[in-house]
Amino acid sequence: MVQAVINIEEQSNRVLNMVKAKYGLKDKSEAINYVVEVYEESFLEPELKPEYVKKIKRLERKGTFRKFKNVAELRKLVENA
């Protein structure tokens, strides 16, 4: 665990207190961790597992993907499946 002394604005402090109270967290450290976790899930792209990347590359080489000219063409294929 890393410890840090930080300076935050009064508004940020209020928001952390609200997050802490709303989710029943013990302290502001947990509130900060929660906010960062939510940000990560919502805004950062997840890193793909190496096995998944290999699988996709293998599928691309085999040519098992199909391109569609438009959504209607895809919808027709899906509805008739």
MOPAC internal coordinates of N, CA, C and O (Angstrom, degrees):
PM7 1SCF
backbone

  N    0.0000 0     0.00 0     0.00 0    0    0    0
  C    1.4396 1     0.00 0     0.00 0    1    0    0
  C    1.5238 1   108.37 1     0.00 0    2    1    0
  O    1.2310 1   121.15 1   -40.27 1    3    2    1
  N    1.3030 1   115.41 1   139.73 1    3    2    1
  C    1.4546 1   122.08 1   179.67 1    5    3    2
  C    1.5208 1   108.51 1  -102.34 1    6    5    3
  O    1.2310 1   120.73 1   -43.57 1    7    6    5
  N    1.3202 1   116.20 1   136.43 1    7    6    5
  C    1.4519 1   120.42 1   175.43 1    9    7    6
  C    1.5125 1   108.65 1  -108.20 1   10    9    7
  O    1.2310 1   120.81 1   -38.62 1   11   10    9
  N    1.3373 1   116.06 1   141.38 1   11   10    9
  C    1.4514 1   120.41 1  -178.87 1   13   11   10
  C    1.5274 1   109.54 1  -145.77 1   14   13   11
  O    1.2310 1   121.27 1   -35.13 1   15   14   13
  N    1.3011 1   115.18 1   144.87 1   15   14   13
  C    1.4513 1   121.17 1   171.52 1   17   15   14
  C    1.5183 1   105.18 1   -99.51 1   18   17   15
  O    1.2310 1   120.45 1   -56.64 1   19   18   17
  N    1.3453 1   116.75 1   123.36 1   19   18   17
  C    1.4606 1   120.12 1  -176.56 1   21   19   18
  C    1.5211 1   110.16 1  -125.70 1   22   21   19
  O    1.2310 1   121.41 1   -25.59 1   23   22   21
  N    1.3014 1   114.91 1   154.41 1   23   22   21
  C    1.4618 1   122.03 1   173.85 1   25   23   22
  C    1.5216 1   107.32 1  -109.22 1   26   25   23
  O    1.2310 1   120.78 1   -57.00 1   27   26   25
  N    1.3322 1   116.11 1   123.00 1   27   26   25
  C    1.4559 1   119.74 1   178.17 1   29   27   26
  C    1.5190 1   109.01 1  -125.87 1   30   29   27
  O    1.2310 1   121.40 1   -24.21 1   31   30   29
  N    1.2996 1   114.94 1   155.79 1   31   30   29
  C    1.4567 1   120.81 1   179.30 1   33   31   30
  C    1.5250 1   109.89 1   -71.94 1   34   33   31
  O    1.2310 1   120.73 1   -18.70 1   35   34   33
  N    1.3072 1   116.21 1   161.30 1   35   34   33
  C    1.4668 1   121.73 1  -179.55 1   37   35   34
  C    1.5282 1   111.25 1   -59.55 1   38   37   35
  O    1.2310 1   120.13 1   138.08 1   39   38   37
  N    1.3205 1   117.35 1   -41.92 1   39   38   37
  C    1.4668 1   121.51 1   179.59 1   41   39   38
  C    1.5294 1   110.58 1   -62.35 1   42   41   39
  O    1.2310 1   119.96 1   137.41 1   43   42   41
  N    1.3267 1   117.68 1   -42.59 1   43   42   41
  C    1.4671 1   121.47 1   177.94 1   45   43   42
  C    1.5184 1   110.34 1   -63.23 1   46   45   43
  O    1.2310 1   120.30 1   141.09 1   47   46   45
  N    1.3059 1   117.03 1   -38.91 1   47   46   45
  C    1.4495 1   121.83 1   177.65 1   49   47   46
  C    1.5296 1   110.62 1   -61.99 1   50   49   47
  O    1.2310 1   120.33 1   137.83 1   51   50   49
  N    1.3248 1   116.98 1   -42.17 1   51   50   49
  C    1.4688 1   120.85 1   178.45 1   53   51   50
  C    1.5283 1   110.82 1   -64.16 1   54   53   51
  O    1.2310 1   121.15 1   137.52 1   55   54   53
  N    1.3332 1   115.41 1   -42.48 1   55   54   53
  C    1.4701 1   119.40 1   179.52 1   57   55   54
  C    1.5273 1   110.06 1   -62.47 1   58   57   55
  O    1.2310 1   120.08 1   136.15 1   59   58   57
  N    1.3168 1   117.45 1   -43.85 1   59   58   57
  C    1.4632 1   120.38 1   178.15 1   61   59   58
  C    1.5189 1   111.27 1   -60.93 1   62   61   59
  O    1.2310 1   120.40 1   140.02 1   63   62   61
  N    1.3267 1   116.85 1   -39.98 1   63   62   61
  C    1.4662 1   120.28 1   177.38 1   65   63   62
  C    1.5273 1   111.29 1   -63.66 1   66   65   63
  O    1.2310 1   120.37 1   141.54 1   67   66   65
  N    1.3404 1   116.90 1   -38.46 1   67   66   65
  C    1.4630 1   120.23 1   178.34 1   69   67   66
  C    1.5242 1   110.97 1   -67.53 1   70   69   67
  O    1.2310 1   120.29 1   137.23 1   71   70   69
  N    1.3264 1   117.05 1   -42.77 1   71   70   69
  C    1.4706 1   121.11 1   177.88 1   73   71   70
  C    1.5177 1   109.56 1   -61.68 1   74   73   71
  O    1.2310 1   120.98 1   135.30 1   75   74   73
  N    1.3225 1   115.72 1   -44.70 1   75   74   73
  C    1.4654 1   121.66 1   179.15 1   77   75   74
  C    1.5265 1   110.88 1   -57.97 1   78   77   75
  O    1.2310 1   120.43 1   134.05 1   79   78   77
  N    1.3264 1   116.78 1   -45.95 1   79   78   77
  C    1.4651 1   120.93 1  -178.60 1   81   79   78
  C    1.5311 1   111.66 1   -70.73 1   82   81   79
  O    1.2310 1   120.60 1   136.81 1   83   82   81
  N    1.3126 1   116.46 1   -43.19 1   83   82   81
  C    1.4647 1   120.47 1  -175.87 1   85   83   82
  C    1.5212 1   112.19 1   -63.15 1   86   85   83
  O    1.2310 1   120.27 1   139.90 1   87   86   85
  N    1.3290 1   117.08 1   -40.10 1   87   86   85
  C    1.4618 1   120.54 1  -175.16 1   89   87   86
  C    1.5321 1   112.77 1  -102.61 1   90   89   87
  O    1.2310 1   120.17 1  -170.59 1   91   90   89
  N    1.3360 1   117.28 1     9.41 1   91   90   89
  C    1.4521 1   121.43 1   175.79 1   93   91   90
  C    1.5167 1   113.64 1    62.30 1   94   93   91
  O    1.2310 1   120.49 1  -140.02 1   95   94   93
  N    1.3153 1   116.67 1    39.98 1   95   94   93
  C    1.4588 1   120.94 1  -178.77 1   97   95   94
  C    1.5245 1   110.33 1   -85.13 1   98   97   95
  O    1.2310 1   120.73 1   -25.13 1   99   98   97
  N    1.3261 1   116.22 1   154.87 1   99   98   97
  C    1.4656 1   121.00 1  -175.48 1  101   99   98
  C    1.5179 1   113.40 1   -73.03 1  102  101   99
  O    1.2310 1   121.06 1   138.06 1  103  102  101
  N    1.3431 1   115.57 1   -41.94 1  103  102  101
  C    1.4646 1   118.75 1  -176.05 1  105  103  102
  C    1.5239 1   110.43 1  -150.28 1  106  105  103
  O    1.2310 1   121.49 1     0.07 1  107  106  105
  N    1.3335 1   114.76 1  -179.93 1  107  106  105
  C    1.4617 1   119.52 1  -178.02 1  109  107  106
  C    1.5221 1   112.37 1   -68.42 1  110  109  107
  O    1.2310 1   120.05 1   153.52 1  111  110  109
  N    1.3223 1   117.51 1   -26.48 1  111  110  109
  C    1.4683 1   119.96 1   176.79 1  113  111  110
  C    1.5214 1   110.10 1   -60.69 1  114  113  111
  O    1.2310 1   120.52 1   136.33 1  115  114  113
  N    1.3330 1   116.62 1   -43.67 1  115  114  113
  C    1.4579 1   119.98 1   177.85 1  117  115  114
  C    1.5260 1   110.71 1   -66.31 1  118  117  115
  O    1.2310 1   120.31 1   143.97 1  119  118  117
  N    1.3251 1   117.02 1   -36.03 1  119  118  117
  C    1.4667 1   120.80 1   178.15 1  121  119  118
  C    1.5248 1   110.32 1   -64.62 1  122  121  119
  O    1.2310 1   120.33 1   136.75 1  123  122  121
  N    1.3151 1   116.98 1   -43.25 1  123  122  121
  C    1.4691 1   120.73 1   178.27 1  125  123  122
  C    1.5218 1   109.63 1   -63.27 1  126  125  123
  O    1.2310 1   120.12 1   135.25 1  127  126  125
  N    1.3314 1   117.38 1   -44.75 1  127  126  125
  C    1.4589 1   120.49 1   179.05 1  129  127  126
  C    1.5265 1   111.37 1   -60.90 1  130  129  127
  O    1.2310 1   120.47 1   140.28 1  131  130  129
  N    1.3200 1   116.71 1   -39.72 1  131  130  129
  C    1.4618 1   120.98 1   178.77 1  133  131  130
  C    1.5302 1   110.84 1   -64.51 1  134  133  131
  O    1.2310 1   120.51 1   133.34 1  135  134  133
  N    1.3268 1   116.64 1   -46.66 1  135  134  133
  C    1.4649 1   120.70 1  -179.46 1  137  135  134
  C    1.5347 1   110.02 1   -61.54 1  138  137  135
  O    1.2310 1   120.16 1   138.04 1  139  138  137
  N    1.3119 1   117.30 1   -41.96 1  139  138  137
  C    1.4640 1   121.08 1   179.62 1  141  139  138
  C    1.5279 1   110.05 1   -65.28 1  142  141  139
  O    1.2310 1   120.11 1   139.16 1  143  142  141
  N    1.3243 1   117.39 1   -40.84 1  143  142  141
  C    1.4679 1   121.23 1   179.06 1  145  143  142
  C    1.5239 1   111.27 1   -62.44 1  146  145  143
  O    1.2310 1   120.46 1   135.53 1  147  146  145
  N    1.3325 1   116.72 1   -44.47 1  147  146  145
  C    1.4611 1   120.81 1   178.86 1  149  147  146
  C    1.5257 1   109.93 1   -63.92 1  150  149  147
  O    1.2310 1   119.79 1   138.54 1  151  150  149
  N    1.3188 1   118.01 1   -41.46 1  151  150  149
  C    1.4640 1   121.91 1   178.17 1  153  151  150
  C    1.5243 1   109.96 1   -61.19 1  154  153  151
  O    1.2310 1   120.77 1   134.39 1  155  154  153
  N    1.3158 1   116.14 1   -45.61 1  155  154  153
  C    1.4678 1   120.75 1  -178.57 1  157  155  154
  C    1.5272 1   110.52 1   -60.04 1  158  157  155
  O    1.2310 1   120.15 1   133.57 1  159  158  157
  N    1.3174 1   117.33 1   -46.43 1  159  158  157
  C    1.4583 1   121.21 1  -179.17 1  161  159  158
  C    1.5198 1   112.42 1   -66.37 1  162  161  159
  O    1.2310 1   120.38 1   146.01 1  163  162  161
  N    1.3221 1   116.88 1   -33.99 1  163  162  161
  C    1.4559 1   120.90 1  -174.27 1  165  163  162
  C    1.5203 1   114.13 1   -87.16 1  166  165  163
  O    1.2310 1   119.94 1   144.53 1  167  166  165
  N    1.3245 1   117.73 1   -35.47 1  167  166  165
  C    1.4498 1   119.27 1  -168.10 1  169  167  166
  C    1.5215 1   115.78 1  -119.49 1  170  169  167
  O    1.2310 1   119.70 1   158.27 1  171  170  169
  N    1.2994 1   118.18 1   -21.73 1  171  170  169
  C    1.4509 1   119.91 1  -178.69 1  173  171  170
  C    1.5180 1   109.93 1   -95.03 1  174  173  171
  O    1.2310 1   120.97 1   -36.73 1  175  174  173
  N    1.3157 1   115.76 1   143.27 1  175  174  173
  C    1.4561 1   119.63 1   179.34 1  177  175  174
  C    1.5188 1   109.41 1   -74.54 1  178  177  175
  O    1.2310 1   120.69 1   -46.96 1  179  178  177
  N    1.3181 1   116.29 1   133.04 1  179  178  177
  C    1.4600 1   117.79 1   178.49 1  181  179  178
  C    1.5250 1   110.96 1   -71.24 1  182  181  179
  O    1.2310 1   120.98 1   -32.92 1  183  182  181
  N    1.2986 1   115.73 1   147.08 1  183  182  181
  C    1.4539 1   120.34 1   178.23 1  185  183  182
  C    1.5234 1   107.91 1   -82.62 1  186  185  183
  O    1.2310 1   120.84 1   -46.75 1  187  186  185
  N    1.3278 1   116.01 1   133.25 1  187  186  185
  C    1.4547 1   119.94 1  -179.23 1  189  187  186
  C    1.5218 1   110.37 1   -80.87 1  190  189  187
  O    1.2310 1   121.15 1   -35.61 1  191  190  189
  N    1.3187 1   115.41 1   144.39 1  191  190  189
  C    1.4579 1   120.05 1   176.99 1  193  191  190
  C    1.5225 1   108.95 1   -68.37 1  194  193  191
  O    1.2310 1   119.96 1   -36.85 1  195  194  193
  N    1.3280 1   117.68 1   143.15 1  195  194  193
  C    1.4702 1   120.66 1  -179.37 1  197  195  194
  C    1.5274 1   113.07 1   -56.38 1  198  197  195
  O    1.2310 1   120.04 1   144.49 1  199  198  197
  N    1.3445 1   117.53 1   -35.51 1  199  198  197
  C    1.4633 1   120.04 1   179.51 1  201  199  198
  C    1.5268 1   110.68 1   -63.83 1  202  201  199
  O    1.2310 1   120.76 1   141.27 1  203  202  201
  N    1.3202 1   116.15 1   -38.73 1  203  202  201
  C    1.4557 1   120.36 1  -179.84 1  205  203  202
  C    1.5218 1   110.80 1   -67.29 1  206  205  203
  O    1.2310 1   120.24 1   138.46 1  207  206  205
  N    1.3228 1   117.14 1   -41.54 1  207  206  205
  C    1.4645 1   120.97 1   178.61 1  209  207  206
  C    1.5270 1   109.66 1   -61.29 1  210  209  207
  O    1.2310 1   120.11 1   136.13 1  211  210  209
  N    1.3363 1   117.40 1   -43.87 1  211  210  209
  C    1.4694 1   121.00 1   178.50 1  213  211  210
  C    1.5218 1   110.89 1   -61.01 1  214  213  211
  O    1.2310 1   120.66 1   137.72 1  215  214  213
  N    1.3322 1   116.34 1   -42.28 1  215  214  213
  C    1.4653 1   120.84 1  -178.97 1  217  215  214
  C    1.5281 1   110.54 1   -62.95 1  218  217  215
  O    1.2310 1   120.12 1   135.50 1  219  218  217
  N    1.3204 1   117.38 1   -44.50 1  219  218  217
  C    1.4671 1   121.18 1   179.92 1  221  219  218
  C    1.5246 1   110.44 1   -64.21 1  222  221  219
  O    1.2310 1   120.22 1   136.72 1  223  222  221
  N    1.3362 1   117.19 1   -43.28 1  223  222  221
  C    1.4675 1   120.00 1   179.05 1  225  223  222
  C    1.5259 1   110.87 1   -62.21 1  226  225  223
  O    1.2310 1   120.59 1   140.21 1  227  226  225
  N    1.3329 1   116.47 1   -39.79 1  227  226  225
  C    1.4647 1   120.48 1   178.58 1  229  227  226
  C    1.5300 1   109.94 1   -64.01 1  230  229  227
  O    1.2310 1   120.10 1   136.94 1  231  230  229
  N    1.3155 1   117.41 1   -43.06 1  231  230  229
  C    1.4606 1   121.11 1   178.13 1  233  231  230
  C    1.5291 1   111.54 1   -63.18 1  234  233  231
  O    1.2310 1   120.47 1   141.89 1  235  234  233
  N    1.3363 1   116.71 1   -38.11 1  235  234  233
  C    1.4662 1   120.32 1   178.36 1  237  235  234
  C    1.5215 1   110.89 1   -63.97 1  238  237  235
  O    1.2310 1   120.44 1   139.68 1  239  238  237
  N    1.3318 1   116.76 1   -40.32 1  239  238  237
  C    1.4762 1   120.36 1   179.72 1  241  239  238
  C    1.5241 1   111.21 1   -66.56 1  242  241  239
  O    1.2310 1   120.08 1   141.30 1  243  242  241
  N    1.3207 1   117.45 1   -38.70 1  243  242  241
  C    1.4619 1   121.47 1  -179.01 1  245  243  242
  C    1.5189 1   111.72 1   -72.23 1  246  245  243
  O    1.2310 1   120.06 1   160.38 1  247  246  245
  N    1.2920 1   117.49 1   -19.62 1  247  246  245
  C    1.4561 1   120.93 1   179.35 1  249  247  246
  C    1.5187 1   113.04 1    78.20 1  250  249  247
  O    1.2310 1   119.51 1  -149.17 1  251  250  249
  N    1.3088 1   118.54 1    30.83 1  251  250  249
  C    1.4607 1   120.91 1  -179.07 1  253  251  250
  C    1.5284 1   112.68 1   -83.78 1  254  253  251
  O    1.2310 1   120.37 1   178.71 1  255  254  253
  N    1.3223 1   116.89 1    -1.29 1  255  254  253
  C    1.4553 1   120.38 1   176.27 1  257  255  254
  C    1.5185 1   109.10 1   -86.02 1  258  257  255
  O    1.2310 1   120.74 1   -28.37 1  259  258  257
  N    1.3085 1   116.19 1   151.63 1  259  258  257
  C    1.4532 1   121.06 1   179.35 1  261  259  258
  C    1.5207 1   108.73 1  -126.76 1  262  261  259
  O    1.2310 1   120.85 1   -45.99 1  263  262  261
  N    1.3185 1   115.98 1   134.01 1  263  262  261
  C    1.4653 1   120.62 1   178.95 1  265  263  262
  C    1.5191 1   109.82 1   -95.55 1  266  265  263
  O    1.2310 1   121.22 1   -36.27 1  267  266  265
  N    1.3261 1   115.26 1   143.73 1  267  266  265
  C    1.4516 1   121.81 1   179.04 1  269  267  266
  C    1.5163 1   109.08 1  -119.02 1  270  269  267
  O    1.2310 1   121.21 1   -36.27 1  271  270  269
  N    1.3223 1   115.30 1   143.73 1  271  270  269
  C    1.4635 1   120.37 1  -179.93 1  273  271  270
  C    1.5235 1   111.37 1   -74.59 1  274  273  271
  O    1.2310 1   120.99 1   147.50 1  275  274  273
  N    1.3364 1   115.72 1   -32.50 1  275  274  273
  C    1.4538 1   120.00 1  -178.72 1  277  275  274
  C    1.5260 1   109.78 1  -158.00 1  278  277  275
  O    1.2310 1   120.74 1    -4.36 1  279  278  277
  N    1.3124 1   116.19 1   175.64 1  279  278  277
  C    1.4598 1   121.92 1  -177.11 1  281  279  278
  C    1.5258 1   110.36 1   -68.98 1  282  281  279
  O    1.2310 1   120.26 1   145.95 1  283  282  281
  N    1.3144 1   117.11 1   -34.05 1  283  282  281
  C    1.4653 1   120.25 1  -179.36 1  285  283  282
  C    1.5266 1   110.76 1   -61.32 1  286  285  283
  O    1.2310 1   120.34 1   140.39 1  287  286  285
  N    1.3099 1   116.96 1   -39.61 1  287  286  285
  C    1.4559 1   121.25 1   178.82 1  289  287  286
  C    1.5309 1   110.65 1   -64.13 1  290  289  287
  O    1.2310 1   120.32 1   136.89 1  291  290  289
  N    1.3141 1   116.99 1   -43.11 1  291  290  289
  C    1.4544 1   120.95 1   176.87 1  293  291  290
  C    1.5182 1   111.04 1   -64.59 1  294  293  291
  O    1.2310 1   120.29 1   136.10 1  295  294  293
  N    1.3118 1   117.04 1   -43.90 1  295  294  293
  C    1.4740 1   121.83 1  -179.84 1  297  295  294
  C    1.5361 1   109.71 1   -60.04 1  298  297  295
  O    1.2310 1   120.38 1   137.89 1  299  298  297
  N    1.3302 1   116.88 1   -42.11 1  299  298  297
  C    1.4662 1   121.05 1   179.59 1  301  299  298
  C    1.5282 1   110.47 1   -60.43 1  302  301  299
  O    1.2310 1   120.29 1   136.35 1  303  302  301
  N    1.3211 1   117.06 1   -43.65 1  303  302  301
  C    1.4540 1   121.15 1   179.68 1  305  303  302
  C    1.5236 1   110.90 1   -64.46 1  306  305  303
  O    1.2310 1   120.18 1   136.29 1  307  306  305
  N    1.3334 1   117.26 1   -43.71 1  307  306  305
  C    1.4544 1   121.58 1  -176.93 1  309  307  306
  C    1.5335 1   110.54 1   -68.45 1  310  309  307
  O    1.2310 1   120.07 1   137.40 1  311  310  309
  N    1.3194 1   117.47 1   -42.60 1  311  310  309
  C    1.4620 1   120.67 1  -177.47 1  313  311  310
  C    1.5208 1   112.02 1   -69.73 1  314  313  311
  O    1.2310 1   119.92 1   153.29 1  315  314  313
  N    1.3174 1   117.76 1   -26.71 1  315  314  313
  C    1.4636 1   121.14 1  -179.00 1  317  315  314
  C    1.5255 1   112.04 1   -92.37 1  318  317  315
  O    1.2310 1   120.25 1  -178.95 1  319  318  317
  N    1.3006 1   117.14 1     1.05 1  319  318  317
  C    1.4851 1   119.71 1  -176.95 1  321  319  318
  C    1.5049 1   111.65 1   -77.10 1  322  321  319
  O    1.2310 1   120.10 1   180.00 1  323  322  321

